Amino acid sequence: MQAWHFSESAYPYLPPAETYPSIRVSLPSKHFDPVKGAALWDRYLEEWRIAEEEGLEIMLNEHHQTATCADPAAPMVLAALARITTKARLLILGNPIANRRQPVRVAEEMALCDVLSHGRLEAGFVRGVPYEISPANSNPVRMGDRFWEALDLIVKTWTSHDGPFSHEGRFFHHRNINIWPRAYQNPHPPVWVSTTSPGGAAEVGAKGFTQATFLTGFENTRKIYESYRAAWRKAGRGQDVPNHRLAYAALVYVGETEQEAHDGAEKLLWYVTANKVAPQFANPPGYAPVAAQVAMQRGAEHPLKQFSKNPSVEAAIRSGFMFAGTPDQVYEQIKRHYEYVGGYGHLLNMGQAGFLEHDDTVKGIRMFAREVYPRLKEAFPKTNLSGVFGDVPPAPPEAFVLRSSQKMNTQGPLISALGGAQA
Amino acid sequence: MKRSAVTIANCELEIHEGGAGAPLLFLHPASGFQASDPYVGLLSAHRRLIAPSHPGFGASQLPDWIDHVDDIAHIYLELMDRMGLDKVDLIGCSIGGWIAAEMLTKVPERFGKVMLVGPIGVKTGPTDRLDIPDIYVMPPADVQKLLFHDPAAMAVDPATLSDEALAIAARNRETLALLVWEPYMHNPKLRRRLHRVASPTLFVRGASDGLISAAYLESYAGLIPGATTAMIPQAGHAPQLEQPQAFAQMALDFLG
């Protein structure tokens, strides 16, 4: 098992949520204080450096026009990380290539970051959550088709070394493609794709890329992984699916005591509870399939939206999208999840959010890295195959769940789905 | 109205047809074509009404090569050939008006009289202001206020609709987004082509239309030689739905 420290590098110093309709897309940037923002960036980069020092790998992402993620240009932060770290793998998850107009430019950025980091890049690609559509002025229809054409072109761009080639596709046109520098790794940096649906996972599995899913709990993660494994086998990649082709992102906080863990974990829930998104940004036409649109009209809700109506650390742990507690508790929670979904090789730790301050973030990183991570590496080595289930019910035993002493004090109205899609 | 299917350029189109008399091609708005709407009978009582569902709307297919209103204009010109329609009168509502305008610029001689109702399709205003409000950044309830003179009267409870009707409505919204996303609700070239239109053309808007302003309608009409404008009171972006009698009367008076 490889573990990755992930922060969305949020800017949390906002007015009360009831004073704005959406934290995404339309929140005026007058609320961003550049001095406070710069200090936050100093902090977040330092936390990644500490994560490396503790033996963790590094993950970052990008979002646009949102206080939940003050990184709208992840390749630039990736370049900085390439120079302030020396050994951690650097996962960008990812490049929103259905919203980028020039896939070849993305291939260039990634190749350069691979060179700057001496081959430590893990290049992730995402379709992007629905509220990325408006900031990118990107057509919400046929995003999947654009995504795959762009990714195929990027891989070809990385792996062509004999002079220019041309691409005249359905969505992208580019003549004389011949990027310099080429990527450091050969044939190219490992490719990751995130998806939170079984259909999406099947496409990733057929291509054999590493698949990441976010906050999908027990049942959905299991379905997504099953779909990946089935498509992997169907594509002739063999019966054995290595566990390191699959990744799971969860909110993770480890404390010395249950109380300390609970305090940190509660702050991590900011991502779910603060994600107030106006409906027009959360569900642009064409983003979700017609059948899903009909289901929504009939009242279907994203599980995280349901969760956000009555959020608690305890419920998050029971739902399988948060691992929090003492080292023993967290280890047992992850083990339970791993066995229930059939195994994965990467844990993407959302270990910082909102108002989780620097000292508490570092404490959580260190507690995980020192007290839990060694046990995970030993129990779930990279040689494990995925698709092996433990005979366990999904919910962790009582002893391994943090009990909430009181209801959370959440800020204002709650989320309108954390996406229903990729992070 | 009868329903039939015609396949053009790999796209199976749903065609509604009814009535008798000189042919009148009706190009529906983003909400699609419903044969049961009262204005349909009022028109088909006097004319042979031909109303295709645009690709991706109603029961018409959406092949993956189609992503522009101009694609639909070409398909409909071929549809006219297939149906032996040498010359037709034309009504286009909203996006149907845009498709109509594209058709008119290509073979002006094949159209008699033309009525464009709350048409989108051109941009005449400044760079830093949208000619048509951005329906994709406002709460859904606000869009209804711009669409209708009386939003409460026009509201439809999804619980009363079948899954099939909900699916068609969702697909209509999806196809609309595909076609109008960027450039937003217009073809930058169209305004430089409209001088070719040879038909007597009437531009119509509902007096309460929150999407198509009076100024937009006037500037659009100004691009077609001799075009005139008219207004239907107590109606928004869909006067054919909110004021079917007044709409049909205006259409039949104009078309003759």
Interface residues (C-beta under 8 A of the other chain):
Chain A: P21 V25 S26 S134 N137 N139 P140 V141 R142 D145 R170 A278 P279 Q280 F281 P284 P285 G286 V290 A291 Q293 V294 Q297 R298
Chain B: D64 D67 Y136 V137 M138 P139 P140 P158 D163 L166 A167 A170 R171 R173 E174 T175 L176 A177 L178 W181 E182
